[in-house]
Amino acid sequence: MGPKKVVVLSGYETVKDALVNYGEQFGERSQVPIFERLFEGKGIAFSHGEAWKTMRRFSLTTLRNFGMGKRIIEDTIIEECQHLIQNFESHRGKPFEVKTIMNASVANVIVSVLFGKRFDYQDTQFLRLLSLIGENVKLIGSPRIVEKYTSTDYFSDDNLVALVSNLFVAGTETTASTLRWGLLLMMRYPEVQKKVSDEITKVVGSAQPRIAHRTQMPYTDAVIHEVQRFANILPTGLPHATTTNTTFKNYYIPKGTEVITLLTSVLQDQTQWEKPDIFNPEHFLSSTGKFIKKAAFMPFSVGPRMCAGESLAKMELFLFFTNLMQKFTFQPPPGVSHLDLDLTPDTGFTAQPRPHKIRALLRA
């Protein structure tokens, strides 16, 4: 790719073998010029060696101390869901574009952890920040610039800014895009949407959906997992690099080689999924309707470099999705058939839905 040789790992067995069994050997982040220029080797997502190990340990410990994966974060997400529901209600069933408000709502969860507050959806500084994130995520898919940097001052203000920036972007863009895919797919497959709504009515009724309900809602859980699999938000994953000279699958890979773990080849591996190219919640359901885990479900990647915010993202996806589905039925704008909805992803660093409008109709 460009001036350098890159190794691409494809298929579930190969990617799992590399990231789990050879996790240390494939555990470096490649020197991607645009990210080196943006973050100068700081933060967590694009840092290297000991700097990365130190920042990852610090991040995971600090996030846990701030309540990630605990009841306090669940309450924060539920509060944010109520603000989002009020916004959806304000459109009174008329079509509206969901991208900005969904990004703002999801962003407020990680904002509450990082800054100890939430922003109003109309806050101009907040909206500007979200707009810049969206613009950057699109631009990062364009030609890149080389600039390298090395530092051992892990706990500097610059590193803190880079780390907060990583967590802010990672905690906003991917989860919000996945939720937008979820709503688009519910409009495209109304029979699936009805089954989700029926299960929520049966298990939760008019009560507040909580994480504790997840085990009683296998179909909804399966739908959320299938949305993630089908949406395939980060098709190539983030690029890895070898930490040492490595022999893998009888291939010799020199130290420092960029390695792309093709997550799309895992999430659509024909040996692992019955209908890999089709949105099919049955992928995660047994013949008796129980939820089943799939080893090839790795949208967060696996191994030492897997997503640090996986537990938060899973909690957000379940709570946002069930809260919205409890209150609304989602339909395309008048005159648009559900069969005409475009499921082709927009171009950019992540695979987002193309711009579209939705109708959120209050359920009886």
Residue, then its C-alpha position, 0 to 999 in steps of 0.5 A: m500500500g503506497p510505498k510499503k509492503v503490508v500483510v493482510l490477514s483474512g478470515y476468522e481462523t487466521v485473524k483469531d490465531a494472529l491476534v490471540n495466539y500471536g498477540e504479542q508479536f502482532g501487538e504493535r500499531s503501525q506508523v500511519p502517517i496521518f495518525e503520527r501527525l495528529f497524535e505524535g505517538k501520544g494517547i492510546a489508539f495510535s501510540h507505540g511500545e511502552a507508551w501504549k502499554t502505560m496509557r492503556r493500563f492507565s485508561l482502563t484503570t481510570l475508566r473503571n474507577f469512573g464507573m465504566g461497566k457499573r451502575i453509575i454509567e448505566d444511570t448516565i446512559i439512561e438519563e441521556c436516552q431520555h433527552l434523546i427521546q424528548n428530541f425525537e418526540s419534538h419532531r411529532g412524527k415528521p421526517f428528520e435527519v438523525k446523525t447530529i442528534m445521535n452523535a451528540s447523545v452518544a458523545n454525552v456519555i463519554v463526555s460525562v466520564l471525561f469532563g463530569k458534565r453533559f452538553d445541551y444538544q444546542d450548545t454551539q461549541f459541542l456541535r462544532l466539536l462533533s462536526l469536526i470529528g465527523e469531518n475528520v473521520k471522512l478526511i482520514g480516508s484521503p492521502r496521508i502525510v509522514e511525520k514521526y515523533t518519540s517521547t517517554d514523558y507519558f503523563s504530560d498535558d499533551n498526552l492527556v489531551a491526545l488520550v481524551s481526544n482518542l476516547f472522545v472520538a472512539g466513544t462517539e463515532t462508532t457507537a452512534s454510527t452503529l445505532r444509526w445503522g440499527l434504526l435504518l435496518m429496523m425501517r428496512y426490516p419492519e418484521v424484525q422491528k415488530k419482534v423487537s418491540d413485542e419482546i420489549t413489551k413482554v419483558v419490560g412493559s412500560a418500565q425502564p429498560r436496564i442492562a439486567h433485562r438483556t438476558q431475558m431479551p434474546y431476540t433483541d440482543a441477537v438483533i443488536h449483535e447482528v446490526q454490529r456484524f452487518a454494519n461492519i463499522l471498521p472493515t479493516g480494523l486499525p492497522h497493526a505492526t509486528t513487534t519482532n521478526t515473526t513466522f506465521k502460517n509459514y510466512y516470514i514477516p519482518k519486525g515493523t511490518e504493517v499488518i491489516t486484520l481484515l475484520t470484514s472477512v471475519l464478520q462475513d466469513q462463510t464458514q462462520w455465518e449461515k448467510p454472511d451477506i444478509f441481515n439475519p438476527e438468526h445468526f445469534l439464535s439457537s433453534t429454541g430462540k436462545f441467544i448464542k455467542k459466536a466466536a467470529f463476532m469481533p467488531f471490537s477486534v481481539g487480543p492486546r489491542m482490542c477496543a478499550g471501551e468494549s464494555l461501555a459500547k455494549m451497554e450503550l448499544f443495548l440501552f439506547f436501542t431498547n429505550l428508543m424501540q420501547k417508545f417509537t416505531f421507526q418508518p421511512p419518510p412518506g412516499v419512500s418504501h422500506l424496500d428502497l432504503d439504501l444500505t450502501p455505506d458512506t465513504g470514510f474511515t468508518a462505514q456509516p449509513r448514507p444521509h437519510k431521514i427517519r420518522a419516529l412515531l410514538r408507540a401506543 
